[in-house]
Amino acid sequence: GFFSVARTCGNCRGTGRIIRTPCRTCRGAGRIERERSMEVKIPAGVETGSRLRIAGEGEGGANGGGAGDLYVVIHVKEHERFERQGANLYASVPVTFAQAALGAEVAVETLKDTEQLKIPAGTQTGTVFRLKGRGMPVLGGRGHGDLFVSVTLRTPTTLTREQRRLLEQLSEIEDQDLEDKGLLDKVRDIFG
């Protein structure tokens, strides 16, 4: 049978009017493309891939119609000290052998300031401590995530004579009674 197909006119582009002498700027389209800079307020807590809608700042409508919306896709730059997973942050703090064995307070940088973290005696490398509420703001203003700090043992690359002598003394004691005492007790014997 017969059927009909509707399609847009190639001459008037569906407007019902043909522009005999189009302007040189828009070539008869009634709109021009241009670039401009604008400031956009990024809410705290957004993540990579988040989209912000800015009403009326998109491409101009055809035939004098209103402008569409502009969508900004966010890409969050990586931080030099922190790794981010959602609202939680992850970092590491180096400690010396003595600090890990005997316990200590070490400075940990947060997003806003520096806090003292208590490292208990006998802390092993890779131990993770949680600083509650010291992570990223949660999108929508509902609190903050946490900062998880992993302890890494910092082994010195150079030693003073005194440091070398003390470590050799510790090594001798370890060899003598490794089964009798724990490492922490041996360190206390030497330095205590």
Beta strands, then each sheet from edge to edge (+ up, - down):
strand 1: 51-54
strand 2: 70-73
strand 3: 83-85
strand 4: 88-95
strand 5: 104-109
strand 6: 114-119
strand 7: 128-131
strand 8: 147-153
sheet 1: 1+ 2-
sheet 2: 3+ 4- 8- 7+
sheet 3: 5+ 6-
end
